[in-house]
């Protein structure tokens, strides 16, 4: 059993095959057809076509950004072991309470992924910041709920400027 989090929605899913084309999502059966061409996947599900590309993958935090039909989607995944550690309360040993995320360097806010009221997990992408012609993914340092977003897209930020505040 796996859990996927997309925005604030959580999906429970299981696979019946090795390729992940057949299984259940929230108890409902699914079957998809998929073809890969380069880095692009073409998926057909319920007579609808989807073009899916992997934008960014974070193995440590088990999250990724997908481009689905030209719309970016952030997905976080938990396997059964992650769920067991969470259930036993063993996933919070190294967690510390953080109330805000600061800009690690001066730069330009390219994309704001987080939304106010959004529940995030440690390591989940929040903001893309461009500095010295490189894009830097700013990730959540903790589990929490986004209280406010203190910056705007396409605006510059200074080093140590507050980007996001979390609920206390």
Order of alpha helices (4+ residues) and beta strands (2+ residues): beta-beta-beta-beta-beta-beta-beta-beta-beta-alpha-beta-beta-beta-beta-beta-beta-beta-beta
